[in-house]
Amino acid sequence: MKKSKIGNATVIVHSKLWAMTDEEQKKWIKEETEKGNPVLKEIREAIKDCYRKRD
């Protein structure tokens, strides 16, 4: 669990990724991407949408 304060909001993330080293995280993400993890795909799409130019 990781707890962060962003402005007036407190964000609590429950994820085993926080307990991993940077290298372990990269390996896990690579493996899950290769498996076709749909959640990672959705996250990537959401990130792309944030950077896509709006008309």
C-alpha distances in whole Angstrom, upper triangle without the diagonal:
4,7,10,14,16,19,19,16,13,10,7,5,5,6,8,9,7,8,12,14,16,19,17,15,19,20,18,18,22,22,21,23,26,25,25,22,23,19,19,23,22,20,22,25,23,23,26,27,26,28,31,34,35,39
4,7,10,13,16,17,14,10,8,6,5,7,8,10,10,7,9,12,14,15,18,17,15,18,20,18,19,22,23,22,24,27,26,26,23,23,20,20,23,22,19,22,24,22,21,25,26,24,26,29,32,33,37
4,7,10,13,13,11,7,6,4,6,9,11,13,14,11,13,16,17,18,22,21,18,22,24,22,22,25,26,25,26,30,29,29,25,26,22,22,25,23,20,23,25,22,22,26,26,24,26,29,32,33,36
4,6,10,11,8,6,5,6,8,12,13,16,15,12,15,17,19,19,22,22,19,22,25,23,22,26,27,26,27,30,30,30,26,26,22,22,25,23,20,22,24,21,20,24,24,22,24,27,29,30,34
4,6,7,6,4,6,9,11,15,17,20,19,16,19,21,22,22,26,25,23,25,28,26,25,29,31,29,30,33,33,32,29,28,25,24,27,25,22,24,25,22,21,25,25,22,24,27,29,29,33
4,6,5,6,7,11,13,16,18,21,20,17,21,23,23,23,26,26,23,25,28,27,25,29,31,29,29,33,33,31,28,28,24,23,25,23,20,22,23,20,19,22,22,19,21,24,26,26,29
4,5,8,10,14,16,20,22,25,24,21,24,26,27,26,30,30,27,29,32,30,29,32,34,32,32,36,36,35,32,30,27,27,28,26,23,25,26,22,21,24,23,20,22,25,26,26,29
4,7,10,13,16,20,22,25,25,22,25,28,29,28,32,32,29,31,34,32,31,34,36,34,34,38,38,36,33,31,28,28,30,27,24,27,27,24,23,26,25,22,25,28,29,28,31
4,6,10,13,16,19,22,22,19,23,25,26,26,30,29,26,28,31,29,28,31,33,30,31,34,34,33,29,28,24,25,27,24,21,24,25,21,21,24,23,21,24,26,28,27,30
4,7,10,13,16,19,19,17,19,22,24,24,27,26,24,26,29,27,26,29,31,28,29,33,33,31,28,27,23,24,26,24,21,24,25,22,22,25,25,22,25,28,30,30,33
4,6,10,12,16,16,14,17,19,21,21,24,23,20,23,25,23,22,26,27,25,26,29,29,28,24,23,20,20,23,20,18,21,22,19,19,23,22,20,23,26,28,28,32
4,7,10,13,13,11,14,17,19,20,23,21,19,22,24,21,21,25,25,23,25,28,27,26,23,23,19,19,22,20,18,21,23,20,20,24,24,22,25,28,30,31,34
4,6,9,10,8,11,14,16,17,20,18,15,18,20,18,17,21,22,19,21,24,24,23,19,19,16,16,19,18,15,18,20,18,18,22,22,21,24,26,29,30,34
4,7,9,8,10,13,16,17,19,17,15,18,19,16,17,20,20,18,20,23,22,22,18,19,15,16,20,18,16,20,22,20,20,24,25,24,26,29,32,33,36
4,5,6,8,10,13,14,16,13,11,15,16,13,13,17,17,15,17,20,19,19,16,17,13,14,17,17,15,18,20,19,19,23,24,23,25,28,31,32,36
4,5,5,7,11,12,14,11,10,13,14,11,12,16,15,14,17,19,18,19,16,18,15,15,19,19,17,19,22,21,21,24,26,25,27,30,33,35,39
4,5,5,8,9,11,8,6,10,11,9,10,13,13,12,15,17,17,18,15,17,14,13,17,17,15,17,20,19,19,22,24,23,25,27,31,32,36
4,5,8,9,12,10,8,12,14,12,13,16,17,16,18,21,21,21,19,20,17,16,20,20,17,19,22,21,20,23,25,24,25,28,31,33,37
4,7,10,12,9,9,13,14,12,14,17,17,17,20,22,22,23,20,22,19,18,22,23,20,22,25,24,23,26,28,27,29,32,35,37,40
4,7,8,6,6,9,10,9,11,14,14,15,17,19,20,21,19,21,19,17,21,22,19,20,24,24,22,25,28,27,28,31,34,36,40
4,5,5,6,9,10,10,12,14,15,16,18,20,21,22,21,23,21,19,22,23,21,21,25,25,23,25,28,27,28,31,34,36,40
4,5,5,6,9,10,11,12,14,15,16,18,20,21,19,22,20,17,20,22,19,19,22,22,20,22,25,24,24,28,31,33,37
4,5,5,6,9,10,11,12,14,15,17,18,20,19,22,20,17,20,22,20,20,23,24,22,24,27,26,26,29,32,35,39
4,5,5,6,9,10,11,12,14,15,16,18,17,20,18,16,19,21,19,19,23,23,22,24,27,27,27,30,33,36,39
4,5,5,6,8,10,10,12,14,15,16,15,17,15,13,16,18,15,16,19,20,18,21,23,23,24,26,30,32,36
4,5,5,6,9,10,10,12,14,15,14,17,16,13,15,18,15,15,19,19,17,19,22,22,22,25,28,31,35
4,6,5,6,9,10,11,12,14,14,17,16,14,16,19,17,17,20,22,20,22,25,25,25,28,31,34,37
4,5,5,6,8,10,11,12,11,14,13,11,14,16,15,15,19,20,19,21,24,24,25,27,31,33,36
4,5,5,6,9,10,10,9,12,11,8,11,13,12,12,15,16,15,17,20,21,21,23,27,29,33
4,6,5,6,9,10,10,13,13,10,12,15,14,13,16,18,17,18,21,22,22,24,28,30,34
4,5,5,6,9,9,13,13,11,13,16,16,15,18,20,20,21,24,25,25,27,31,33,36
4,5,5,6,5,9,9,8,10,13,13,13,16,17,17,19,21,23,23,25,29,31,34
4,5,5,6,9,10,7,8,11,11,11,13,16,15,16,19,20,21,22,26,28,31
4,5,8,11,13,11,11,14,15,14,16,19,19,19,22,24,24,25,29,31,34
4,6,9,11,10,11,14,15,15,17,19,20,21,23,25,26,26,30,32,35
4,6,9,8,8,11,12,12,14,16,17,18,20,22,23,23,27,29,31
4,6,6,7,9,10,11,13,15,16,17,19,21,22,23,27,28,31
4,5,5,6,9,10,11,12,14,15,17,19,20,21,24,25,28
4,5,5,6,9,10,11,12,14,15,17,19,20,24,24,28
4,5,5,6,9,10,11,12,14,15,17,18,22,23,27
4,5,5,6,9,10,11,12,14,16,16,20,21,25
4,5,5,6,9,10,10,13,15,15,19,20,23
4,5,5,6,9,10,11,13,14,18,19,23
4,5,5,6,9,10,11,12,16,18,21
4,5,5,6,9,10,10,14,15,18
4,5,5,6,9,10,13,14,18
4,5,5,7,9,12,14,18
4,5,5,6,10,12,15
4,5,5,8,9,13
4,6,8,9,13
4,6,9,13
4,6,10
4,7
4
